[in-house]
Amino acid sequence: MSAADRKVLSGAVTLCVATKLSDQEKLEVLRRLDQFRQWHSLEEKRYCLVCGNLISGRQIQVAGGTRGNGQLRLSCPTERCNSIPMDWVLPTNEILAKVEKWAAEERKAAELKSAAVTIGNGKPVPRTKAHDDLVSRLLKFVLPFKRYS
C-alpha cells in the first residue's frame, strides 16, 4: 500500500447515524447498556458531568447496531459532548441546585451582554464577545470553589 493510499484511509471519517427505536426498545437498550444506573422510564433524567446538562432517557442518542456501525452505543445528546453512561449521574438536590444556579448566571450574563458598558467619561462601549466568553468560562470554573471559601 502506498503512502497516498494510507493517507486516504487515515483521513476517512465514519459518521454515526442515530438508530431509530421505539420507546420500549430504547428503554430496553438504556437498561442493557447503562451498567452504572437503572432506568425505569425514558422520562428519567441524568446529569452529564462532561457538559453540565440535564438529559432525559428520551434525549439520549443510540447509534450503531446491525445496520449501523457495529455495536449499539449510547451518547449524550448535547452538541460536541462525547460523554457515555459512566459520565451521567442521578440528579441529586445539590446537583439540581447547581444547574439552576448556572442557568440563572447564564440568564444574568445574557442580560448584561445586551447592555452596553459605560466607561469613566460616560460614553457607552459595547462589550466584546471574546471578553464575555472568557468571563463566563471563568465564572463556571470558580463556582465550585466558592463553596470551600
ABEGO torsion letter per residue (X at the ends): XBAAAAAAAAABBBBBBBBBBBAAAAAAAAAAABAABBBABAABBBBBAAAGBBBBAAABBBBEEAABBEBBBBBBABBGBABBAAABBBBBAAAAAAAAAAAAAAAAAAAAAABBBBBAAGBBBBBBAAAAAAAAAAAAAAAAAAAAX
